Amino acid sequence: MGLVAAARSRRRWVVAAVVAALLGLGVLALWKGRRALEVLVLTDMKVVTLADGLDTPWSLAFLPDGRWLLSERPGRLRLFPRQGGPGALVQGLPPVWPAGGLMGIVVAADGGDLPWVYWSYMEPAEGDTGRNAVARGRLRGTQLEAVEVIFRDPQAGPDRGAFGSRLAFGPQGHLFVTLGDRSEPERVQRLDSYRGKLLRLLPDGRVPPDNPFVGRAGALDAIWALGFRDPQGIAVDPASGNAWVSDHGPLGGDEINLVKPGANHGWPLVSYGCEEHRCTPIGDGSREKPGLAPAAIWWGEDVAVPPSALLRMDSPRYPDWRGELLLGTLQGQALLRLRVEGEQLTDPRPVYAGRAQRTRDLQLGPDGWLYLVTNTPDGRVLRLEPR
């Protein structure tokens, strides 16, 4: 299902401009030549800052006791008390390739007093290159113990972006890993490459025997689905085990997909966008083809999203948002609320949540509050509370 930005009346543009001037917010900011989404201002919410001065934070994960961990892209992991404030550096991380950095983190639900912490990162390789990897370790105080790498892409490469990489646990305890195409789209449709894939692993890194490509000649058993460009958000449905995945498109073509086992979401055979610099067609210019799974929602060339973290809303603290998906965006200082209608997403409603800047991660805490991670060189952790 395609979604093209609706035309706005002159009056709405004037109102939006006035609101922007009053708030000091560039609502109509430009990003790669596209308009930013018009942002709706919250009047019934307040934004509480729990931590600031962070160096490009990327992902947040809660421990069973309510404390939380935060990854900083340059390669640091910090542990914060429940109420926020200064965070202590966690020791024991393996070396991180700074060009790609430290990305997604999750905590296993059944870790007990020494919970398993999982993180995705770029591992240094020979020369000035890096490879996608996932590691885990048990957290004792501020020290990671029993650290082991449970996945690594054997193919390294230089810094060309599109790394992914978000982690999420499924309802049966499987670990999902999103991987970008590393600006090598020609490898995405190959089942012998991890580029542009969604992986499904057991918690110790082994491959579940019911993965869709297990036993297929020339295919990597860990692959759950393929056809992604730079997937940086994932929210797993607890009932079906299917995953909503947000994917950075090229110019235009940002999208969210409902991912089922074995699905092929088409990149670079199809795309809703065009090449970044001259907007030339990608492939033969098709947006959809038989046998390739279409996006659940996508944005056209005149709207700048671009998408980051995804979150299923099921907290009683936000009764009007329950059952929806929230999407973090990296432009326009917005969140997007999305209505779930079967296997489609509709009615995207941008939400202004203070000077959030680049919203890189979204999490519901054990207390039911919504937490935001803003991804800038002076990043912050925010809590969004109804007034």
C-alpha positions in Angstrom: 0.0 0.0 0.0 1.4 3.4 -1.0 1.1 6.6 1.0 1.8 9.9 -0.7 1.9 13.1 1.4 -1.4 14.8 1.3 -1.6 18.4 -0.1 -1.9 21.0 2.6 -3.9 24.2 2.3 -2.2 27.7 2.4 -3.9 28.3 5.8 -2.3 25.2 7.4 1.1 26.3 6.1 0.6 29.7 7.7 -0.5 28.2 11.0 2.5 25.8 11.0 4.9 28.7 10.3 3.5 30.7 13.2 3.8 27.7 15.6 7.4 27.2 14.4 8.3 30.8 15.0 6.9 30.7 18.5 8.7 27.5 19.4 11.9 28.3 17.7 11.4 25.0 15.8 12.3 24.6 12.1 9.1 22.7 11.3 9.7 23.1 7.6 13.3 22.1 7.8 14.9 20.7 4.6 16.6 17.3 4.4 18.1 16.1 1.2 15.8 18.4 -0.7 12.6 17.2 0.8 10.1 18.8 3.1 10.0 17.7 6.7 6.7 16.4 8.0 4.6 19.1 9.6 4.9 18.6 13.3 1.9 18.6 15.7 2.6 20.3 19.0 1.8 18.4 22.2 -0.3 20.4 24.7 -1.1 17.6 27.1 2.4 16.2 27.6 5.6 17.3 29.4 9.1 16.3 28.5 11.4 15.4 31.4 15.2 15.3 30.8 16.9 12.4 32.6 20.4 12.6 31.1 22.2 15.0 28.7 25.6 15.7 27.4 25.7 12.3 25.8 28.0 11.5 22.8 25.7 10.4 20.0 23.6 7.9 22.0 22.0 5.1 20.0 20.0 2.6 22.1 18.5 2.2 25.5 17.6 -1.0 27.4 16.1 -1.5 30.9 17.4 -3.9 33.5 15.0 -5.9 35.6 15.5 -3.6 38.6 14.6 -0.4 36.6 18.1 0.9 36.0 18.9 1.4 32.3 21.8 1.0 29.9 22.6 3.4 27.1 25.0 2.8 24.2 27.0 5.7 22.7 27.9 5.3 19.1 31.7 5.9 19.6 31.9 2.7 21.6 30.8 3.3 25.2 28.1 1.7 27.3 26.7 3.6 30.3 24.6 2.4 33.3 22.1 4.9 34.8 20.1 4.8 38.0 16.3 4.7 37.7 15.9 8.4 38.1 18.6 9.3 35.6 21.5 11.6 36.2 25.2 10.8 35.6 25.8 7.4 34.1 28.7 5.1 35.0 30.9 3.6 32.3 30.4 -0.1 31.8 33.7 -2.0 31.4 34.4 -5.1 29.4 33.2 -4.2 25.9 35.3 -5.8 23.1 37.0 -3.3 20.6 34.5 -1.3 18.5 35.3 0.1 15.0 34.5 3.8 15.5 33.5 4.4 11.9 30.5 2.1 12.5 30.3 2.2 16.3 28.1 0.7 19.0 24.4 0.4 18.1 21.5 -1.7 19.4 21.3 -3.1 22.9 18.8 -5.4 24.6 18.6 -7.2 27.9 17.3 -10.8 28.2 14.2 -11.0 30.3 15.3 -14.0 32.3 18.8 -13.0 33.3 18.2 -13.0 37.0 20.7 -11.2 39.2 23.3 -11.2 36.4 21.3 -10.4 33.3 22.6 -11.1 29.8 23.2 -7.9 27.9 23.3 -8.1 24.1 24.8 -5.4 21.8 25.3 -5.0 18.0 28.4 -3.2 16.9 31.0 -2.9 14.2 34.0 -5.0 15.0 37.4 -3.9 13.7 38.9 -5.9 10.9 42.1 -5.8 8.9 43.0 -2.4 7.6 40.5 0.4 8.1 37.5 -1.8 7.8 34.9 -3.3 10.0 32.3 -6.0 10.2 28.8 -6.3 11.8 28.9 -8.3 15.0 26.7 -9.2 18.0 28.1 -10.0 21.4 26.7 -10.7 24.8 27.9 -10.6 28.4 26.6 -10.9 32.0 26.5 -7.6 33.8 27.9 -7.6 37.4 27.8 -4.0 38.7 29.5 -2.0 36.0 31.5 -4.9 34.6 30.6 -7.2 31.7 31.6 -10.8 32.3 31.6 -14.0 30.2 31.7 -11.8 27.1 31.3 -13.7 23.8 30.7 -12.8 20.2 27.7 -14.8 19.1 27.5 -13.5 15.5 29.9 -11.8 13.1 29.7 -11.2 9.4 32.8 -12.7 7.9 32.8 -10.1 5.2 34.3 -6.8 6.3 34.2 -3.5 4.4 35.1 0.2 4.5 33.0 2.9 6.0 30.2 3.5 3.5 27.3 3.6 6.0 24.1 1.6 6.0 25.2 -0.6 9.0 21.8 -1.3 10.6 21.7 -2.6 13.3 18.9 -3.0 15.8 18.2 -6.0 18.2 14.9 -7.3 19.5 13.7 -10.5 21.2 10.8 -12.4 19.9 8.0 -14.0 21.9 9.8 -17.4 22.0 13.1 -15.9 23.1 14.7 -15.7 19.6 17.0 -12.8 18.9 16.3 -10.7 15.8 19.2 -8.7 14.2 18.8 -6.1 11.5 21.7 -5.6 9.1 22.1 -2.9 6.4 23.5 -3.3 2.9 26.7 -1.5 3.7 26.2 0.4 0.5 26.6 -2.9 -1.5 23.1 -3.4 -2.8 24.2 -6.0 -5.2 24.7 -8.4 -2.3 21.3 -8.0 -0.7 19.4 -10.5 -2.9 22.1 -13.1 -2.4 21.4 -15.7 0.2 25.1 -16.3 0.8 25.6 -12.7 2.1 24.4 -11.1 5.3 24.0 -7.7 3.6 20.5 -6.2 3.9 19.1 -9.1 6.0 17.0 -9.7 9.1 18.5 -12.6 11.1 16.9 -14.8 13.7 19.2 -16.5 16.3 18.9 -18.4 19.5 20.2 -16.5 22.5 23.6 -18.2 22.3 24.0 -17.4 18.6 23.0 -20.8 17.3 20.5 -21.0 14.4 16.9 -22.1 15.2 16.2 -25.2 13.1 12.9 -23.8 11.8 14.5 -20.7 10.1 13.1 -20.5 6.6 16.4 -21.0 4.7 17.9 -23.8 6.9 19.1 -26.6 4.6 18.8 -24.6 1.3 22.0 -25.0 -0.7 24.1 -21.8 -0.8 21.9 -20.0 1.8 23.0 -18.8 5.2 20.9 -20.5 7.9 20.6 -17.4 10.1 18.6 -15.4 7.5 14.9 -14.8 8.4 14.1 -12.3 5.7 15.9 -10.2 3.1 15.6 -7.1 0.8 16.5 -4.3 3.1 18.6 -1.2 2.6 19.3 0.1 6.1 16.9 -1.2 8.7 17.2 0.7 12.0 14.0 -0.1 13.8 12.2 -3.3 14.8 9.1 -4.1 16.8 8.2 -7.8 17.1 4.5 -8.7 17.4 4.1 -10.9 20.6 1.2 -12.9 19.1 2.4 -13.8 15.6 6.2 -13.4 16.0 6.2 -11.3 12.8 8.3 -8.1 13.0 7.6 -4.5 11.9 10.9 -3.2 10.5 11.6 0.4 9.5 14.0 0.9 6.6 15.9 4.0 5.3 15.1 4.4 1.6 17.1 6.3 -0.9 15.7 9.7 -1.9 12.1 9.1 -1.1 11.1 5.6 -0.3 11.5 5.5 3.5 9.3 2.6 4.5 8.0 0.2 7.2 7.6 -3.4 6.4 5.7 -6.2 8.2 8.3 -9.0 7.9 7.3 -12.7 7.8 9.7 -15.6 7.6 11.3 -16.0 4.3 9.9 -12.7 2.9 11.8 -10.7 0.3 11.2 -6.9 0.6 12.8 -6.2 -2.7 15.8 -3.9 -2.3 17.3 -3.1 -4.8 15.0 -4.7 -7.3 12.2 -2.4 -6.3 12.1 0.9 -4.4 9.6 3.6 -3.7 12.5 6.2 -4.1 15.2 7.1 -6.5 19.0 7.6 -6.5 20.1 10.2 -4.0 21.8 12.8 -6.2 20.0 12.9 -9.5 16.8 11.0 -8.6 17.5 8.5 -11.4 15.4 5.3 -11.2 16.5 2.3 -9.1 16.5 -0.9 -11.0 13.9 -0.7 -13.7 12.0 1.9 -11.7 9.4 -0.5 -10.4 7.8 0.0 -6.9 6.4 -3.4 -6.6 6.8 -6.8 -8.3 5.2 -10.2 -8.0 6.9 -12.3 -5.3 8.3 -9.3 -3.5 6.6 -8.2 -0.3 5.3 -4.6 -0.5 5.8 -2.1 2.3 3.1 -1.6 4.9 3.6 2.1 4.5 6.0 4.4 2.6 6.8 8.0 2.1 7.3 9.8 -1.2 10.1 12.1 -2.4 8.6 15.3 -0.9 8.5 14.1 2.7 11.6 13.6 5.0 11.1 11.0 7.6 13.8 9.3 7.9 12.9 6.4 10.1 14.7 5.0 13.2 13.3 3.0 16.1 9.9 1.3 16.3 7.8 0.7 19.4 4.5 -1.1 20.0 2.5 1.0 22.4 0.7 -1.0 25.1 1.1 1.1 28.2 -2.0 2.2 30.2 -0.2 5.5 30.8 -1.0 6.5 27.1 -4.6 5.1 26.6 -5.1 7.0 23.4 -2.0 5.5 21.9 -2.5 1.8 22.8 -2.3 -0.6 19.9 -0.4 1.9 17.7 3.2 1.9 16.5 5.5 4.7 17.3 8.3 5.6 14.9 11.3 7.7 15.8 12.5 10.1 13.1 15.9 11.6 12.4 14.6 14.9 11.0 11.8 17.3 12.0 12.1 16.7 15.7 9.2 14.3 15.6 7.7 11.0 16.5 5.1 9.4 14.3 2.0 7.7 15.6 0.8 5.0 13.2 -2.5 3.1 13.2 -2.2 -0.6 12.7 -4.9 -2.0 10.4 -4.2 -5.7 9.8 -1.0 -5.8 7.8 -1.0 -2.2 6.9 -0.1 1.0 8.7 -2.1 4.2 8.2 -2.8 7.7 9.4 0.8 8.8 10.3 0.5 11.6 12.9 3.7 13.5 13.7 4.2 14.5 17.3 6.3 17.3 18.6 8.0 16.2 21.8 10.2 19.2 22.8 13.5 19.8 21.2 14.0 16.1 20.6 16.2 16.7 17.4 17.1 13.2 16.0 15.0 10.6 17.9 17.2 7.5 17.7 15.5 5.1 20.1 12.1 4.7 21.8 11.4 2.4 24.8 8.7 1.8 27.3 10.1 1.6 30.8 9.0 -0.9 33.5 7.1 2.1 34.9 5.1 2.4 31.7 6.5 5.8 30.7 7.8 6.5 27.2 11.6 7.1 27.0 13.3 8.8 24.0 16.9 8.8 23.0 18.0 11.8 21.0 20.9 11.1 18.7 23.1 14.2 18.5 26.7 15.0 19.6 25.0 16.4 22.7 22.4 13.7 23.1 19.8 13.3 25.8 17.4 10.8 27.3 13.9 12.1 27.7 10.7 10.8 29.4 7.4 11.8 27.9 4.7 12.2 30.5 1.1 13.3 30.3 0.5 16.5 32.2 
